[in-house]
Amino acid sequence: MKIAIVSGKDEGPTKLNAFDNALSDAGIGDVNLIKVSSMLAGNTQITDLPELKAGSMVNCVLSEITSDNPGDVITAVIAVAIGEELGCVVETTGINKKENDLIDEAKFMVTYMMEKREVEIKQLIVKKATATVENIASVVASVVYLEE
């Protein structure tokens, strides 16, 4: 199994447009995203996001948050833990929360999921996007499942 871990942020004239712009900033704005739960195959490989065919159906775990309150600091975090037998992904978001607290929360959750399954973590990756809202902003962080 191969995945890409991406993030993006942007503003827009509406919440939907801000979200769409953040997806485009992350490189996943021209595809149909299918939200899936948080499991990976063992020894999953992380790679750069290839060019995706416009309109294609793409599985992902998506962390996203949008705000129209100027001055809000919004953060989306995704954490990936990979072991030999399997891997887990978690997402979390926050408004006006400390970035490090959200990262710690994501690390805790994904570590717990792996421990509960009695799988040793070989690799732990965290990706985040943070923005201060000017008018209407959105941030996204995502694990994108790639075809092999």
Secondary structure, DSSP 8 states (H G I E B T S, - for coil): -EEEEEEEEEE-SSHHHHHHHHHHHHT-TTSEEEE--SEEETT-EE-------TT-EEEEEEEEEEE-STT-EEEEEEEEEE-SSEEEEEEEEEES--HHHHHHHHHHHHHHHHHHTT---SEEEEEEEEEE-SSSEEEEEEEEEE--
